[in-house]
């Protein structure tokens, strides 16, 4: 089978549709916003509780052999997603991020559902630590969100995969 380079837009859409399918299978009513709502990819309603939520979906697509990493500054992590400085300010109890990891070689999907305040705290602390790690580091709007591993020690509070993987109950 020949390998085809998939563009970033297709990866993003695949992640959003995968999240929609998981929500449907769990009894939620969910709709994509189709880019008309800033900072929100999916609107979610739980018919049983009438709870309304918003989801921002971030998707990466990597070989399972290259998944995760080990940063000298941040430690070992399961996966990482590119973020922006605006995510430091996006704090809303009804906003969650769904970080999707698609295995490039396996097509296996993993989902990490994290409350916005946890994401905001992490990307803010992550950037400050990065800036202070070297005099050559300059301010940038780019940030990274990492999912950590249980049992690892981190220089800043890091969301752990075990707590947020398949968090379809949207626990905080």
N, C-alpha and C positions, 0 to 999 in steps of 0.2 A: 504494500500500500504506500503510495507516495504521500509525503508530508506537505501539507498546504499551510502557508503562513496565513493566520487568521488576524484580521485587522482588529484594532482596539474597540471599535464600535460594535462589531459582532460579538466580541467577548462580553462587553457590557450588557448587550441585549440578552445573550444566553444566560447570564447571571440573573437578570431581572425576571426572565420567564421561568427560570428554575425556582426562584423564590416564590413567584406567583403559584406555581404548581404545588409547592410544599404547603403554602397557606391554604389553598383550596382543599387539599387532602386532609387538613386539620379543621375544616369547618369554618374558616374565616371567609368573609367577603372582602375581596381585594381587587384593586384596579390600579393600573399604571397611570401615571399622570402625563405621560408622553411629552415631558420636557416643559410643560406649561407652568409647573409649580416649582419655584426655586428651592433647591435643597431637599426636595421630596421626590422620590421615584415611585413609591407605591402608597396608596391610601388603604388602610386596613380597618375593618370593622368586625368585632366579635359579636355575632347575633345573640349569643347566650348571655353576655354581660353588658352589651351595648357600649362597650369600650371602643373608642376611636383612637387609632395610632397612625403615625406616619413612619415610613421607612426610607432611608437612603441606602442604596445598594452599591457596594464597592466590590469589584470582581478582579481577581488575578487569574492567570492561566499559565501554569508552569509544569514542567516535567516533575513527576513524583520524585525523581532522583535529585532534583535541585531544589525541592521544596524546603522551606526553613532556612535557617542560617545561623551563624555564630558571629556576632559583632563584638570586637574588643571592647567597645564602649557600652553596648546595651545587653550583651550576653546572648545565650541561645534562644531562638524563637522558632515557632512553628511556621509562621508565614507573616508577610508584611504587605501593606497597601499604601499607595501614595495618597497623601491628603494635602490640604491647603490650610493656610493660616486662618481662614474663615471658620474652619471646624473647631478652633479654640473657643469660639463665641457661641456656637450652636448648642445651647443647653435648653432642653424642653423635656419635661417628664413624659410627653407622649411621642417623642422622637427617638427612634432606635436606628442603629446602623446594622445592616446585614452584610457582613464581610463574607464573600463567596470565594472559595478556592477551587478552581477546576484543574484537575490533574490532566496535563496536556497529553500524556501517553495513556492514561487509564480512563479518561473522561469521567472520573469519579468526582462528585461534588461534595464539598464540606461547607457548612454554614455556621457562622458565628454571629449571634445576635446580641449586640452590646448597647446599653443605654447611652444616650448622647452625652450625659455629664461625665461618664467614665471615659469616653472617647476624647472629649474636650480637655479633661484633666491630663490624660496621657499625652496627647500631641503637644500640649503646652509645655509640660515638663520635659518631654523628649527633646523639643527644640532648644529649650534653655540649657539642658545638659550638653547637647551637641555644640551650641555656641561657646560654652565655657570650656570645652574639651581642648580647644586649640585657638591660638591667636589668629590663625589663618582662616578660621571659619567666619563667614560674613552672614548677615541677616538674609533671609530668603523666605518667600511665601510658601515654599515646599515643606511638607511635614511627612512623617511616616507613622503609620499605626502598626504595631506588632502584636501578635498573639503569642504569649509566653507559654512555657511548659511547666507543669507541676514539679516541684522539688528544686527548681533553679533559683538562684539568687540574682536579683536585679538591682541596679543602682536607683531606679525609680519604681514606683508602684506600677506593675504591668499586668494587664488583664490575662488571665490564664485560660487556655483552651477548654479545660475540663468544666469550668464554670459557664462558659458562654456558647460552647458548641451545641447546636440544636436547641437553643433557648427559645423554642416556639411559644412558650407560655409568657414570654416577654417579662421575665423576672429582672429586677434591678439589682 
